Amino acid sequence: MSKQEEIMTDFKPKETWRIVKNVVVISTAFMAQFTAYSGAANLQSSINAEAGLGTASLAAVYAGLIFSSFFLPAIVIKWLGTKWAMAVSSLAFMPYIGAQLMPRFWTMIPAGIFLGIGSGPLWCSKCTYLSVVAEVHSKISNIPTEALLSRFLGLFFMIFQLNQVWGNLISSLVLSSGNNEAAVTGLNETQIPEFCGANFLPNADAGDALQTQPPERIQMIAGIYLACLAGAGLIVAVGVDSMKRYDNGRSGSSSGLSSMALLAVTMKLLIEPNQLMLIIINVFIGLQQAFFGADFTAAFVSCAIGTGTVGFVMMTYGVADAIGCVVSGYLAKVTGRLPLLCTAAVIQTGLFVAILIWKPHHNEAYALYSIAVLWGLCDALWVVQINSYYGVLFPGREEAAFANFRLWESVGYIVAYLISPHLRTSTKTYVLIVLMIIGVSLYFVVEYRDRKAKKKLEEKNQELQNVGCDNIAFQNLD
């Protein structure tokens, strides 16, 4: 009997409830941790806009994440263990939140890189833990492991997505408290259409259009977010069972590949024609997410309405995105993937046109919330359908395929944050339109190639079946 089988014999049926408890605790800890990060990240283009400091720090986060995702998870998990890799990761987020108290390039950029480096092991250890406990639960309950892992991930993301609600609610309530002067725009009514919207240029207009926030409010937000991070680490440390309870001998990532092996498989997949043609749409997905969180919030929300409204708009976007993820999964079974992505492209084009021609005014907050809802629904369609297509297109190599998706999506984030301070909103919108057109067109080519290849395979299988039937017929005649 193997060690794993010996461990299984010690478990009682009620262990399944303990496993579910661990999943809920991990999900709650991630929600608390990313309440702090998402809330701070969504404010960077508004409160640290001058010289592009805020967006540069976010680019540093994703640069660190790209490096970390490929090289560090196996090492960190082997060294600390899966549970403690999750618990300690909250420490990597703290310098970035603390740097908000003294925002300078020499504080924010290193803190952003450190946060990104800590994120790779964090996400990989979460995937590893859920995969292992799903397998253990399966052997106790006789429910298929894949079904259980799907349920656990659904439960995780249902709780995790609430971070957008709480993080943005905290920032908006703090910035909008008191007399609200710190939350409103620094422009008068006649200046708003001139400076804000498509004409907004962060490097030139941030000083005039975006109101400086009182230090005490930034200190309050940072203090709350630091408490969230400390709470997240404590929740995992106290509330989650050690991985040794379920698998004493486990090491490495959830797929069993070392970091270097995963990197090799990912690089090999990168040069395949279908993957090469999907790079543009992956970059577009990251770019449009970063554009909405950084450029739209600064050019339309903070500039026209006030920084205190940013959190409420992003909260609306997050709720619409979460609902869209759930709904699109069901719609895909009825309509298929292609009509949903065509719908996303049409709606997204309408949003881009609106951004280019609409001149915002202080009393038009309702329009911002409408755009947030539609943008969130489009993002859900892009992310869910392209992600699911990767699983269909590269069977047996899902981890390497998703690593490629994360890689190029992160590149989109980095590009968006680097160009954000230097280009007007209109120019960045045109860049997005061009990338979307190219990306969707190449996606259609991949769909055509994939369906053509499957049709040829079906015809070949049918020919083989016909040959087999003919042979049987001849044998019967003999």
Secondary structure as UniProt FT lines:
FT   HELIX           3..9
FT   TURN            13..14
FT   HELIX           15..41
FT   TURN            42..43
FT   HELIX           44..47
FT   HELIX           50..52
FT   HELIX           53..71
FT   HELIX           73..80
FT   HELIX           82..98
FT   HELIX           99..101
FT   HELIX           105..141
FT   HELIX           145..160
FT   HELIX           162..175
FT   TURN            178..179
FT   TURN            181..183
FT   TURN            189..191
FT   HELIX           192..195
FT   HELIX           197..199
FT   HELIX           202..209
FT   HELIX           215..239
FT   HELIX           243..245
FT   TURN            248..249
FT   TURN            254..255
FT   HELIX           259..270
FT   HELIX           273..290
FT   HELIX           291..302
FT   HELIX           303..304
FT   HELIX           307..309
FT   HELIX           310..335
FT   HELIX           337..357
FT   TURN            362..363
FT   HELIX           365..393
FT   TURN            395..396
FT   HELIX           398..419
FT   TURN            420..422
FT   HELIX           425..477
//
